[in-house]
Amino acid sequence: MKKHEEHKKQTNENLENQLKRALADYQNLEKRIASEKSDWIRLSNKDLLLRLLPGLDSLVLAEKHTQDQGVKLSIDHFLDILRAEGVEKIDVTGKNFDPLLMEAVSTKQGKEDEVVEEVKAGYTLNGEVLRPAQVIVGKEN
């Protein structure tokens, strides 16, 4: 009788351990799926944002040439929406050239390795470069 009880107890422990492992595997699967879904959404957002940035570039260019307040308000609104999604403009003017954030398109007279002019704005998405800033870098003689 005692042997039968021990066998039942061991069987219950084995089944309980199998259940715990199955539950842990299921929880890990849920976490992995959630992570993959989050990565997919982030990648989709990045693609959409990259397709929207040329529209913003056009608005910025139009504002430079027209000095229209309506266009400036539209740009500010556009930038507010982007900031809410984790997009930040890369600050470049007067900064030292950083190849991780910037792309040098030209050089001209100025302080060595310092950004003289921004040709096209660059942006980060949640701290990662979405699009590098295109800049003109200073070069001493």
The first five atom37 places (N, CA, C, CB, O) and aatype in JSON, in Angstrom:
{
  "aatype": [12, 11, 11, 8, 6, 6, 8, 11, 11, 5, 16, 2, 6, 2, 10, 6, 2, 5, 10, 11, 1, 0, 10, 0, 3, 18, 5, 2, 10, 6, 11, 1, 9, 0, 15, 6, 11, 15, 3, 17, 9, 1, 10, 15, 2, 11, 3, 10, 10, 10, 1, 10, 10, 14, 7, 10, 3, 15, 10, 19, 10, 0, 6, 11, 8, 16, 5, 3, 5, 7, 19, 11, 10, 15, 9, 3, 8, 13, 10, 3, 9, 10, 1, 0, 6, 7, 19, 6, 11, 9, 3, 19, 16, 7, 11, 2, 13, 3, 14, 10, 10, 12, 6, 0, 19, 15, 16, 11, 5, 7, 11, 6, 3, 6, 19, 19, 6, 6, 19, 11, 0, 7, 18, 16, 10, 2, 7, 6, 19, 10, 1, 14, 0, 5, 19, 9, 19, 7, 11, 6, 2],
  "atom_mask": [
    [1, 1, 1, 1, 1],
    [1, 1, 1, 1, 1],
    [1, 1, 1, 1, 1],
    [1, 1, 1, 1, 1],
    [1, 1, 1, 1, 1],
    [1, 1, 1, 1, 1],
    [1, 1, 1, 1, 1],
    [1, 1, 1, 1, 1],
    [1, 1, 1, 1, 1],
    [1, 1, 1, 1, 1],
    [1, 1, 1, 1, 1],
    [1, 1, 1, 1, 1],
    [1, 1, 1, 1, 1],
    [1, 1, 1, 1, 1],
    [1, 1, 1, 1, 1],
    [1, 1, 1, 1, 1],
    [1, 1, 1, 1, 1],
    [1, 1, 1, 1, 1],
    [1, 1, 1, 1, 1],
    [1, 1, 1, 1, 1],
    [1, 1, 1, 1, 1],
    [1, 1, 1, 1, 1],
    [1, 1, 1, 1, 1],
    [1, 1, 1, 1, 1],
    [1, 1, 1, 1, 1],
    [1, 1, 1, 1, 1],
    [1, 1, 1, 1, 1],
    [1, 1, 1, 1, 1],
    [1, 1, 1, 1, 1],
    [1, 1, 1, 1, 1],
    [1, 1, 1, 1, 1],
    [1, 1, 1, 1, 1],
    [1, 1, 1, 1, 1],
    [1, 1, 1, 1, 1],
    [1, 1, 1, 1, 1],
    [1, 1, 1, 1, 1],
    [1, 1, 1, 1, 1],
    [1, 1, 1, 1, 1],
    [1, 1, 1, 1, 1],
    [1, 1, 1, 1, 1],
    [1, 1, 1, 1, 1],
    [1, 1, 1, 1, 1],
    [1, 1, 1, 1, 1],
    [1, 1, 1, 1, 1],
    [1, 1, 1, 1, 1],
    [1, 1, 1, 1, 1],
    [1, 1, 1, 1, 1],
    [1, 1, 1, 1, 1],
    [1, 1, 1, 1, 1],
    [1, 1, 1, 1, 1],
    [1, 1, 1, 1, 1],
    [1, 1, 1, 1, 1],
    [1, 1, 1, 1, 1],
    [1, 1, 1, 1, 1],
    [1, 1, 1, 0, 1],
    [1, 1, 1, 1, 1],
    [1, 1, 1, 1, 1],
    [1, 1, 1, 1, 1],
    [1, 1, 1, 1, 1],
    [1, 1, 1, 1, 1],
    [1, 1, 1, 1, 1],
    [1, 1, 1, 1, 1],
    [1, 1, 1, 1, 1],
    [1, 1, 1, 1, 1],
    [1, 1, 1, 1, 1],
    [1, 1, 1, 1, 1],
    [1, 1, 1, 1, 1],
    [1, 1, 1, 1, 1],
    [1, 1, 1, 1, 1],
    [1, 1, 1, 0, 1],
    [1, 1, 1, 1, 1],
    [1, 1, 1, 1, 1],
    [1, 1, 1, 1, 1],
    [1, 1, 1, 1, 1],
    [1, 1, 1, 1, 1],
    [1, 1, 1, 1, 1],
    [1, 1, 1, 1, 1],
    [1, 1, 1, 1, 1],
    [1, 1, 1, 1, 1],
    [1, 1, 1, 1, 1],
    [1, 1, 1, 1, 1],
    [1, 1, 1, 1, 1],
    [1, 1, 1, 1, 1],
    [1, 1, 1, 1, 1],
    [1, 1, 1, 1, 1],
    [1, 1, 1, 0, 1],
    [1, 1, 1, 1, 1],
    [1, 1, 1, 1, 1],
    [1, 1, 1, 1, 1],
    [1, 1, 1, 1, 1],
    [1, 1, 1, 1, 1],
    [1, 1, 1, 1, 1],
    [1, 1, 1, 1, 1],
    [1, 1, 1, 0, 1],
    [1, 1, 1, 1, 1],
    [1, 1, 1, 1, 1],
    [1, 1, 1, 1, 1],
    [1, 1, 1, 1, 1],
    [1, 1, 1, 1, 1],
    [1, 1, 1, 1, 1],
    [1, 1, 1, 1, 1],
    [1, 1, 1, 1, 1],
    [1, 1, 1, 1, 1],
    [1, 1, 1, 1, 1],
    [1, 1, 1, 1, 1],
    [1, 1, 1, 1, 1],
    [1, 1, 1, 1, 1],
    [1, 1, 1, 1, 1],
    [1, 1, 1, 1, 1],
    [1, 1, 1, 0, 1],
    [1, 1, 1, 1, 1],
    [1, 1, 1, 1, 1],
    [1, 1, 1, 1, 1],
    [1, 1, 1, 1, 1],
    [1, 1, 1, 1, 1],
    [1, 1, 1, 1, 1],
    [1, 1, 1, 1, 1],
    [1, 1, 1, 1, 1],
    [1, 1, 1, 1, 1],
    [1, 1, 1, 1, 1],
    [1, 1, 1, 1, 1],
    [1, 1, 1, 0, 1],
    [1, 1, 1, 1, 1],
    [1, 1, 1, 1, 1],
    [1, 1, 1, 1, 1],
    [1, 1, 1, 1, 1],
    [1, 1, 1, 0, 1],
    [1, 1, 1, 1, 1],
    [1, 1, 1, 1, 1],
    [1, 1, 1, 1, 1],
    [1, 1, 1, 1, 1],
    [1, 1, 1, 1, 1],
    [1, 1, 1, 1, 1],
    [1, 1, 1, 1, 1],
    [1, 1, 1, 1, 1],
    [1, 1, 1, 1, 1],
    [1, 1, 1, 1, 1],
    [1, 1, 1, 0, 1],
    [1, 1, 1, 1, 1],
    [1, 1, 1, 1, 1],
    [1, 1, 1, 1, 1]
  ],
  "atom_positions": [
    [[0.82, -1.19, 0.0], [0.0, 0.0, 0.0], [0.86, 1.26, 0.0], [-0.93, 0.0, 1.2], [0.59, 2.23, -0.71]],
    [[1.93, 1.2, 0.83], [2.82, 2.33, 0.93], [3.51, 2.61, -0.41], [3.85, 2.08, 2.03], [3.69, 3.77, -0.79]],
    [[3.89, 1.56, -1.09], [4.56, 1.7, -2.37], [3.61, 2.35, -3.39], [5.04, 0.33, -2.88], [4.03, 3.18, -4.19]],
    [[2.36, 1.98, -3.34], [1.34, 2.53, -4.24], [1.16, 4.03, -3.97], [0.0, 1.78, -4.06], [1.02, 4.8, -4.91]],
    [[1.17, 4.45, -2.71], [1.03, 5.85, -2.32], [2.24, 6.65, -2.82], [0.89, 5.97, -0.78], [2.09, 7.76, -3.33]],
    [[3.44, 6.07, -2.66], [4.66, 6.74, -3.12], [4.64, 6.91, -4.63], [5.9, 5.96, -2.69], [5.06, 7.94, -5.15]],
    [[4.15, 5.9, -5.33], [4.06, 5.96, -6.78], [3.09, 7.06, -7.2], [3.63, 4.59, -7.35], [3.37, 7.81, -8.14]],
    [[1.95, 7.16, -6.53], [0.96, 8.21, -6.83], [1.56, 9.59, -6.57], [-0.32, 8.01, -5.99], [1.38, 10.52, -7.36]],
    [[2.27, 9.7, -5.44], [2.87, 10.98, -5.08], [3.92, 11.39, -6.13], [3.52, 10.9, -3.67], [3.97, 12.55, -6.54]],
    [[4.74, 10.44, -6.54], [5.78, 10.74, -7.54], [5.13, 11.08, -8.89], [6.74, 9.53, -7.69], [5.6, 11.98, -9.59]],
    [[4.07, 10.37, -9.25], [3.36, 10.67, -10.49], [2.77, 12.07, -10.43], [2.24, 9.63, -10.74], [2.86, 12.81, -11.41]],
    [[2.17, 12.45, -9.29], [1.62, 13.79, -9.13], [2.7, 14.86, -9.25], [0.91, 13.92, -7.78], [2.5, 15.89, -9.89]],
    [[3.85, 14.62, -8.64], [4.95, 15.58, -8.72], [5.44, 15.72, -10.15], [6.11, 15.15, -7.81], [5.71, 16.82, -10.62]],
    [[5.56, 14.58, -10.85], [5.98, 14.62, -12.26], [4.99, 15.4, -13.1], [6.12, 13.19, -12.82], [5.38, 16.24, -13.92]],
    [[3.7, 15.14, -12.9], [2.67, 15.87, -13.66], [2.67, 17.36, -13.32], [1.28, 15.27, -13.36], [2.51, 18.21, -14.19]],
    [[2.87, 17.66, -12.04], [2.92, 19.06, -11.62], [4.12, 19.76, -12.26], [2.99, 19.16, -10.07], [3.99, 20.9, -12.72]],
    [[5.29, 19.1, -12.29], [6.48, 19.68, -12.92], [6.28, 19.87, -14.41], [7.69, 18.78, -12.67], [6.69, 20.89, -14.97]],
    [[5.63, 18.89, -15.07], [5.35, 19.02, -16.5], [4.41, 20.2, -16.75], [4.72, 17.72, -17.05], [4.6, 20.96, -17.7]],
    [[3.42, 20.37, -15.89], [2.48, 21.48, -16.02], [3.2, 22.81, -15.84], [1.33, 21.34, -14.98], [2.96, 23.76, -16.59]],
    [[4.09, 22.88, -14.85], [4.86, 24.11, -14.62], [5.74, 24.45, -15.82], [5.72, 23.97, -13.36], [5.82, 25.6, -16.22]],
    [[6.39, 23.42, -16.39], [7.23, 23.65, -17.57], [6.38, 24.1, -18.76], [8.01, 22.37, -17.93], [6.76, 25.02, -19.49]],
    [[5.23, 23.46, -18.94], [4.35, 23.84, -20.05], [3.86, 25.28, -19.88], [3.16, 22.88, -20.13], [3.8, 26.03, -20.85]],
    [[3.52, 25.65, -18.66], [3.07, 27.01, -18.38], [4.2, 28.0, -18.63], [2.55, 27.12, -16.94], [3.97, 29.06, -19.22]],
    [[5.41, 27.69, -18.19], [6.57, 28.57, -18.42], [6.84, 28.71, -19.91], [7.82, 28.01, -17.69], [7.13, 29.81, -20.39]],
    [[6.77, 27.61, -20.65], [6.96, 27.66, -22.1], [5.91, 28.55, -22.76], [6.92, 26.24, -22.7], [6.22, 29.33, -23.66]],
    [[4.67, 28.42, -22.33], [3.59, 29.21, -22.89], [3.81, 30.7, -22.59], [2.22, 28.75, -22.32], [3.62, 31.54, -23.47]],
    [[4.21, 31.03, -21.36], [4.47, 32.43, -21.0], [5.63, 32.99, -21.81], [4.77, 32.55, -19.49], [5.58, 34.14, -22.24]],
    [[6.67, 32.19, -22.02], [7.79, 32.63, -22.85], [7.35, 32.86, -24.29], [8.92, 31.6, -22.81], [7.8, 33.82, -24.93]],
    [[6.48, 32.0, -24.79], [5.95, 32.16, -26.14], [5.15, 33.46, -26.24], [5.08, 30.96, -26.52], [5.3, 34.21, -27.21]],
    [[4.33, 33.74, -25.25], [3.55, 34.98, -25.24], [4.47, 36.19, -25.26], [2.63, 35.03, -24.01], [4.23, 37.15, -26.0]],
    [[5.53, 36.16, -24.44], [6.48, 37.27, -24.4], [7.18, 37.44, -25.73], [7.51, 37.05, -23.3], [7.36, 38.57, -26.21]],
    [[7.59, 36.32, -26.35], [8.28, 36.4, -27.63], [7.36, 36.96, -28.72], [8.79, 35.01, -28.05], [7.79, 37.77, -29.54]],
    [[6.11, 36.53, -28.73], [5.15, 37.03, -29.72], [4.9, 38.52, -29.52], [3.83, 36.25, -29.64], [4.84, 39.28, -30.49]],
    [[4.76, 38.95, -28.26], [4.54, 40.37, -27.96], [5.75, 41.19, -28.41], [4.29, 40.58, -26.45], [5.59, 42.28, -28.97]],
    [[6.95, 40.67, -28.18], [8.17, 41.37, -28.58], [8.26, 41.47, -30.1], [9.4, 40.65, -28.02], [8.6, 42.53, -30.64]],
    [[7.97, 40.37, -30.79], [8.01, 40.38, -32.26], [6.96, 41.33, -32.83], [7.79, 38.96, -32.81], [7.22, 42.02, -33.82]],
    [[5.79, 41.36, -32.21], [4.73, 42.27, -32.66], [5.17, 43.71, -32.47], [3.42, 42.01, -31.89], [4.97, 44.54, -33.35]],
    [[5.78, 44.01, -31.33], [6.28, 45.35, -31.05], [7.36, 45.75, -32.06], [6.82, 45.44, -29.62], [7.36, 46.87, -32.56]],
    [[8.27, 44.82, -32.36], [9.32, 45.09, -33.35], [8.71, 45.35, -34.73], [10.31, 43.91, -33.42], [9.16, 46.25, -35.44]],
    [[7.71, 44.58, -35.09], [7.06, 44.74, -36.39], [6.37, 46.11, -36.47], [6.04, 43.62, -36.63], [6.46, 46.79, -37.5]],
    [[5.7, 46.5, -35.4], [5.03, 47.81, -35.38], [6.05, 48.92, -35.49], [4.18, 47.97, -34.09], [5.86, 49.88, -36.23]],
    [[7.16, 48.8, -34.73], [8.22, 49.81, -34.78], [8.79, 49.93, -36.19], [9.33, 49.46, -33.78], [9.01, 51.04, -36.68]],
    [[9.02, 48.79, -36.84], [9.56, 48.8, -38.19], [8.57, 49.43, -39.17], [9.91, 47.37, -38.63], [8.97, 50.18, -40.06]],
    [[7.29, 49.11, -39.01], [6.26, 49.7, -39.87], [6.19, 51.2, -39.67], [4.89, 49.07, -39.59], [6.09, 51.96, -40.64]],
    [[6.25, 51.65, -38.4], [6.23, 53.08, -38.11], [7.43, 53.77, -38.73], [6.2, 53.32, -36.59], [7.31, 54.86, -39.3]],
    [[8.6, 53.15, -38.63], [9.81, 53.73, -39.19], [9.67, 53.91, -40.69], [11.03, 52.85, -38.87], [10.04, 54.96, -41.23]],
    [[9.14, 52.91, -41.37], [8.95, 52.99, -42.82], [7.98, 54.13, -43.18], [8.41, 51.64, -43.36], [8.24, 54.9, -44.1]],
    [[6.89, 54.22, -42.44], [5.91, 55.29, -42.7], [6.53, 56.66, -42.45], [4.65, 55.11, -41.81], [6.36, 57.57, -43.25]],
    [[7.25, 56.8, -41.35], [7.88, 58.08, -41.03], [8.88, 58.48, -42.1], [8.56, 58.01, -39.67], [8.95, 59.65, -42.47]],
    [[9.66, 57.53, -42.59], [10.63, 57.83, -43.65], [9.94, 58.31, -44.93], [11.48, 56.59, -43.96], [10.48, 59.12, -45.67]],
    [[8.73, 57.8, -45.17], [7.99, 58.24, -46.36], [7.34, 59.61, -46.15], [6.91, 57.21, -46.72], [7.05, 60.31, -47.12]],
    [[7.11, 60.01, -44.88], [6.5, 61.31, -44.59], [7.53, 62.45, -44.56], [5.77, 61.25, -43.27], [7.19, 63.59, -44.84]],
    [[8.77, 62.14, -44.22], [9.78, 63.19, -44.06], [10.0, 64.06, -45.3], [11.08, 62.55, -43.67], [10.22, 65.26, -45.15]],
    [[9.96, 63.51, -46.53], [10.1, 64.39, -47.69], [8.99, 65.45, -47.77], [10.11, 63.56, -48.96], [9.22, 66.55, -48.25]],
    [[7.8, 65.12, -47.3], [6.71, 66.11, -47.25], [7.05, 67.23, -46.3], [0.0, 0.0, 0.0], [6.81, 68.4, -46.59]],
    [[7.62, 66.88, -45.14], [8.06, 67.89, -44.18], [9.18, 68.73, -44.78], [8.52, 67.23, -42.87], [9.2, 69.95, -44.6]],
    [[10.11, 68.08, -45.48], [11.2, 68.81, -46.13], [10.65, 69.85, -47.11], [12.15, 67.84, -46.86], [11.15, 70.97, -47.19]],
    [[9.62, 69.48, -47.85], [9.0, 70.4, -48.81], [8.37, 71.59, -48.1], [7.95, 69.67, -49.66], [8.47, 72.72, -48.56]],
    [[7.7, 71.33, -46.97], [7.11, 72.42, -46.2], [8.19, 73.37, -45.67], [6.28, 71.85, -45.03], [8.02, 74.59, -45.71]],
    [[9.29, 72.82, -45.18], [10.39, 73.64, -44.66], [10.97, 74.5, -45.78], [11.49, 72.74, -44.03], [11.24, 75.68, -45.58]],
    [[11.16, 73.91, -46.94], [11.68, 74.65, -48.09], [10.72, 75.75, -48.51], [11.93, 73.69, -49.26], [11.14, 76.87, -48.8]],
    [[9.42, 75.45, -48.54], [8.42, 76.45, -48.9], [8.42, 77.59, -47.89], [7.02, 75.82, -48.97], [8.29, 78.75, -48.29]],
    [[8.57, 77.29, -46.62], [8.56, 78.32, -45.59], [9.78, 79.24, -45.73], [8.54, 77.68, -44.19], [9.67, 80.44, -45.51]],
    [[10.93, 78.67, -46.09], [12.14, 79.48, -46.28], [11.95, 80.51, -47.38], [13.34, 78.58, -46.6], [12.44, 81.64, -47.28]],
    [[11.24, 80.12, -48.43], [11.09, 81.0, -49.6], [9.89, 81.93, -49.49], [10.96, 80.17, -50.84], [9.88, 82.98, -50.14]],
    [[8.88, 81.58, -48.69], [7.68, 82.41, -48.63], [7.53, 83.18, -47.33], [6.48, 81.55, -48.83], [6.85, 84.2, -47.3]],
    [[8.17, 82.7, -46.25], [8.02, 83.29, -44.91], [6.55, 83.35, -44.51], [8.64, 84.71, -44.88], [6.13, 84.25, -43.78]],
    [[5.76, 82.39, -44.99], [4.32, 82.33, -44.71], [4.07, 81.75, -43.32], [3.59, 81.49, -45.78], [4.57, 80.67, -42.99]],
    [[3.3, 82.47, -42.5], [3.0, 82.02, -41.14], [2.17, 80.73, -41.14], [2.26, 83.12, -40.38], [2.35, 79.89, -40.25]],
    [[1.29, 80.57, -42.1], [0.47, 79.36, -42.18], [1.33, 78.13, -42.41], [0.0, 0.0, 0.0], [1.09, 77.07, -41.82]],
    [[2.33, 78.27, -43.25], [3.24, 77.16, -43.53], [4.06, 76.86, -42.27], [4.18, 77.49, -44.73], [4.29, 75.7, -41.93]],
    [[4.51, 77.93, -41.58], [5.29, 77.74, -40.35], [4.44, 77.02, -39.3], [5.79, 79.1, -39.81], [4.95, 76.13, -38.61]],
    [[3.19, 77.39, -39.16], [2.3, 76.71, -38.21], [2.12, 75.24, -38.59], [0.94, 77.42, -38.15], [2.07, 74.38, -37.72]],
    [[2.01, 74.97, -39.89], [1.86, 73.59, -40.36], [3.1, 72.77, -40.02], [1.6, 73.56, -41.87], [3.0, 71.62, -39.61]],
    [[4.28, 73.37, -40.2], [5.53, 72.7, -39.88], [5.58, 72.39, -38.38], [6.75, 73.56, -40.3], [5.92, 71.28, -37.98]],
    [[5.25, 73.39, -37.57], [5.27, 73.2, -36.11], [4.3, 72.09, -35.69], [4.91, 74.5, -35.4], [4.62, 71.28, -34.83]],
    [[3.12, 72.07, -36.3], [2.13, 71.03, -35.99], [2.65, 69.65, -36.4], [0.78, 71.33, -36.7], [2.52, 68.68, -35.66]],
    [[3.24, 69.58, -37.58], [3.83, 68.33, -38.09], [4.91, 67.83, -37.12], [4.43, 68.55, -39.51], [4.94, 66.65, -36.78]],
    [[5.79, 68.75, -36.68], [6.86, 68.38, -35.76], [6.33, 67.94, -34.4], [7.82, 69.54, -35.58], [6.88, 67.03, -33.78]],
    [[5.24, 68.57, -33.94], [4.62, 68.16, -32.67], [4.1, 66.73, -32.77], [3.47, 69.12, -32.3], [4.25, 65.94, -31.83]],
    [[3.48, 66.41, -33.89], [2.95, 65.05, -34.1], [4.11, 64.04, -34.12], [2.14, 64.97, -35.43], [4.02, 62.98, -33.5]],
    [[5.18, 64.39, -34.82], [6.34, 63.5, -34.88], [6.96, 63.3, -33.5], [7.4, 64.06, -35.85], [7.32, 62.18, -33.14]],
    [[7.08, 64.39, -32.72], [7.63, 64.28, -31.36], [6.79, 63.34, -30.51], [7.71, 65.67, -30.69], [7.34, 62.57, -29.72]],
    [[5.48, 63.41, -30.66], [4.59, 62.53, -29.9], [4.82, 61.06, -30.24], [3.12, 62.91, -30.16], [4.51, 60.18, -29.44]],
    [[5.36, 60.8, -31.43], [5.65, 59.44, -31.86], [7.1, 59.03, -31.59], [5.34, 59.29, -33.34], [7.53, 57.96, -32.0]],
    [[7.85, 59.89, -30.9], [9.22, 59.57, -30.55], [10.27, 60.07, -31.53], [0.0, 0.0, 0.0], [11.43, 59.67, -31.45]],
    [[9.86, 60.94, -32.46], [10.79, 61.47, -33.45], [11.31, 62.82, -32.96], [10.09, 61.61, -34.85], [10.54, 63.69, -32.56]],
    [[12.64, 62.99, -33.01], [13.28, 64.23, -32.61], [14.2, 64.69, -33.73], [14.05, 64.06, -31.29], [14.88, 63.88, -34.36]],
    [[14.22, 66.01, -33.97], [15.12, 66.59, -34.96], [16.54, 66.55, -34.38], [14.7, 68.05, -35.34], [16.74, 66.82, -33.19]],
    [[17.51, 66.21, -35.21], [18.91, 66.2, -34.79], [19.43, 67.63, -34.84], [19.78, 65.24, -35.7], [19.36, 68.28, -35.89]],
    [[19.94, 68.12, -33.72], [20.49, 69.48, -33.63], [21.91, 69.44, -34.17], [20.46, 70.02, -32.16], [22.75, 68.72, -33.64]],
    [[22.2, 70.23, -35.23], [23.51, 70.12, -35.88], [24.29, 71.42, -35.98], [23.34, 69.57, -37.23], [25.51, 71.4, -35.87]],
    [[23.62, 72.54, -36.17], [24.31, 73.79, -36.44], [25.22, 74.17, -35.28], [23.31, 74.91, -36.72], [24.79, 74.23, -34.13]],
    [[26.49, 74.44, -35.61], [27.47, 74.81, -34.6], [28.06, 73.63, -33.84], [0.0, 0.0, 0.0], [28.93, 73.82, -32.99]],
    [[27.6, 72.43, -34.13], [28.1, 71.23, -33.45], [29.27, 70.65, -34.25], [26.96, 70.16, -33.29], [29.43, 70.94, -35.44]],
    [[30.06, 69.83, -33.59], [31.11, 69.1, -34.29], [30.46, 68.01, -35.14], [32.15, 68.5, -33.29], [29.45, 67.43, -34.75]],
    [[31.06, 67.73, -36.28], [30.53, 66.69, -37.17], [30.54, 65.34, -36.47], [31.36, 66.63, -38.48], [31.56, 64.93, -35.91]],
    [[29.41, 64.66, -36.5], [29.27, 63.32, -35.89], [28.78, 62.37, -36.98], [28.28, 63.34, -34.66], [27.62, 62.44, -37.38]],
    [[29.65, 61.48, -37.46], [29.26, 60.59, -38.56], [28.14, 59.61, -38.19], [30.45, 59.81, -39.02], [27.53, 59.0, -39.08]],
    [[27.85, 59.45, -36.9], [26.75, 58.57, -36.5], [25.4, 59.25, -36.66], [26.93, 58.13, -35.05], [24.37, 58.58, -36.78]],
    [[25.39, 60.59, -36.68], [24.14, 61.34, -36.78], [24.04, 62.16, -38.06], [24.0, 62.24, -35.6], [22.96, 62.61, -38.43]],
    [[25.18, 62.35, -38.73], [25.22, 63.27, -39.86], [25.9, 62.65, -41.07], [25.93, 64.54, -39.46], [26.69, 61.71, -40.98]],
    [[25.56, 63.23, -42.21], [26.17, 62.85, -43.49], [26.73, 64.13, -44.09], [25.13, 62.14, -44.47], [25.97, 65.06, -44.39]],
    [[28.03, 64.19, -44.28], [28.66, 65.38, -44.86], [28.46, 65.34, -46.37], [30.19, 65.45, -44.51], [28.87, 64.4, -47.04]],
    [[27.82, 66.39, -46.9], [27.58, 66.44, -48.34], [28.55, 67.39, -49.03], [26.15, 66.86, -48.63], [28.7, 67.37, -50.26]],
    [[29.21, 68.23, -48.21], [30.16, 69.18, -48.77], [30.99, 69.78, -47.64], [29.43, 70.28, -49.58], [30.71, 69.59, -46.46]],
    [[32.02, 70.52, -48.04], [32.81, 71.27, -47.07], [32.91, 72.7, -47.57], [34.23, 70.65, -46.86], [32.79, 72.96, -48.77]],
    [[33.13, 73.63, -46.63], [33.41, 75.01, -47.02], [34.18, 75.68, -45.9], [32.1, 75.79, -47.34], [34.28, 75.16, -44.79]],
    [[34.71, 76.85, -46.22], [35.52, 77.6, -45.27], [34.8, 77.73, -43.94], [35.87, 78.99, -45.83], [33.65, 78.18, -43.88]],
    [[35.49, 77.33, -42.87], [34.91, 77.43, -41.53], [35.77, 76.68, -40.54], [0.0, 0.0, 0.0], [36.82, 76.14, -40.88]],
    [[35.3, 76.66, -39.32], [36.04, 75.97, -38.26], [36.1, 74.48, -38.59], [35.36, 76.2, -36.86], [35.09, 73.86, -38.93]],
    [[37.29, 73.91, -38.5], [37.53, 72.5, -38.85], [36.57, 71.55, -38.14], [38.97, 72.12, -38.52], [36.43, 71.6, -36.92]],
    [[35.93, 70.68, -38.92], [35.02, 69.63, -38.44], [33.77, 70.14, -37.71], [35.77, 68.73, -37.52], [33.12, 69.37, -37.01]],
    [[33.45, 71.39, -37.87], [32.22, 71.93, -37.27], [31.16, 72.09, -38.36], [32.5, 73.29, -36.56], [31.48, 72.49, -39.49]],
    [[29.92, 71.79, -38.03], [28.84, 71.94, -39.01], [28.63, 73.43, -39.27], [27.52, 71.27, -38.5], [28.37, 74.21, -38.36]],
    [[28.74, 73.79, -40.54], [28.58, 75.17, -40.96], [27.11, 75.43, -41.36], [29.53, 75.51, -42.13], [26.55, 76.49, -41.1]],
    [[26.52, 74.41, -42.0], [25.16, 74.59, -42.52], [24.45, 73.24, -42.59], [25.18, 75.26, -43.93], [25.06, 72.2, -42.86]],
    [[23.15, 73.27, -42.34], [22.33, 72.08, -42.48], [21.65, 72.12, -43.85], [21.27, 71.97, -41.32], [20.95, 73.08, -44.17]],
    [[21.87, 71.1, -44.64], [21.27, 71.02, -45.97], [19.89, 70.38, -45.87], [22.18, 70.23, -46.95], [18.92, 70.86, -46.45]],
    [[19.82, 69.28, -45.13], [18.55, 68.58, -44.92], [18.54, 68.08, -43.48], [18.37, 67.39, -45.94], [19.5, 67.49, -43.01]],
    [[17.42, 68.33, -42.81], [17.3, 67.95, -41.4], [17.36, 66.44, -41.24], [15.99, 68.49, -40.8], [16.9, 65.67, -42.08]],
    [[17.96, 66.04, -40.12], [18.0, 64.62, -39.76], [17.13, 64.4, -38.54], [0.0, 0.0, 0.0], [16.85, 65.34, -37.78]],
    [[16.7, 63.16, -38.34], [15.79, 62.84, -37.24], [16.17, 61.52, -36.59], [14.33, 62.79, -37.75], [16.73, 60.63, -37.23]],
    [[15.85, 61.43, -35.3], [16.0, 60.17, -34.58], [14.62, 59.68, -34.21], [16.9, 60.33, -33.32], [13.69, 60.47, -34.04]],
    [[14.49, 58.36, -34.07], [13.25, 57.73, -33.63], [13.58, 56.95, -32.38], [12.62, 56.82, -34.74], [14.31, 55.95, -32.44]],
    [[13.05, 57.39, -31.26], [13.32, 56.76, -29.96], [14.82, 56.57, -29.73], [12.6, 55.41, -29.87], [15.26, 55.52, -29.27]],
    [[15.59, 57.6, -30.06], [17.03, 57.58, -29.81], [17.88, 56.94, -30.9], [0.0, 0.0, 0.0], [19.1, 57.03, -30.84]],
    [[17.25, 56.31, -31.89], [18.0, 55.71, -33.0], [17.85, 56.57, -34.25], [17.51, 54.25, -33.28], [16.79, 57.14, -34.49]],
    [[18.9, 56.65, -35.04], [18.86, 57.5, -36.24], [17.81, 56.98, -37.21], [20.26, 57.55, -36.92], [17.86, 55.84, -37.66]],
    [[16.86, 57.85, -37.51], [15.84, 57.55, -38.51], [16.37, 57.96, -39.89], [14.49, 58.29, -38.19], [16.31, 57.2, -40.86]],
    [[16.89, 59.19, -39.92], [17.52, 59.7, -41.15], [18.64, 60.64, -40.71], [16.47, 60.43, -42.09], [18.39, 61.56, -39.93]],
    [[19.86, 60.42, -41.18], [20.95, 61.31, -40.78], [20.77, 62.71, -41.37], [22.31, 60.72, -41.21], [20.19, 62.87, -42.44]],
    [[21.25, 63.7, -40.65], [21.22, 65.08, -41.15], [22.26, 65.23, -42.25], [21.47, 66.11, -39.99], [23.38, 64.72, -42.12]],
    [[21.9, 65.91, -43.31], [22.87, 66.2, -44.37], [23.43, 67.59, -44.08], [22.21, 66.12, -45.8], [22.68, 68.57, -43.98]],
    [[24.75, 67.67, -43.97], [25.37, 68.92, -43.53], [26.57, 69.3, -44.38], [25.79, 68.8, -42.08], [27.15, 68.48, -45.09]],
    [[26.91, 70.59, -44.27], [28.15, 71.1, -44.84], [29.08, 71.33, -43.66], [27.92, 72.44, -45.69], [28.73, 72.01, -42.69]],
    [[30.27, 70.76, -43.76], [31.24, 70.78, -42.65], [32.34, 71.79, -42.96], [31.84, 69.37, -42.42], [32.8, 71.92, -44.09]],
    [[32.75, 72.5, -41.9], [33.81, 73.48, -42.02], [35.17, 72.85, -42.28], [0.0, 0.0, 0.0], [35.48, 71.76, -41.79]],
    [[35.97, 73.57, -43.07], [37.32, 73.1, -43.39], [38.21, 74.34, -43.44], [37.37, 72.28, -44.76], [37.94, 75.29, -44.17]],
    [[39.27, 74.3, -42.64], [40.23, 75.41, -42.66], [41.19, 75.21, -43.82], [41.02, 75.52, -41.31], [41.85, 74.18, -43.92]],
    [[41.25, 76.21, -44.7], [42.1, 76.17, -45.9], [42.38, 74.79, -46.33], [43.39, 76.88, -45.67], [43.08, 74.58, -47.32]]
  ]
}
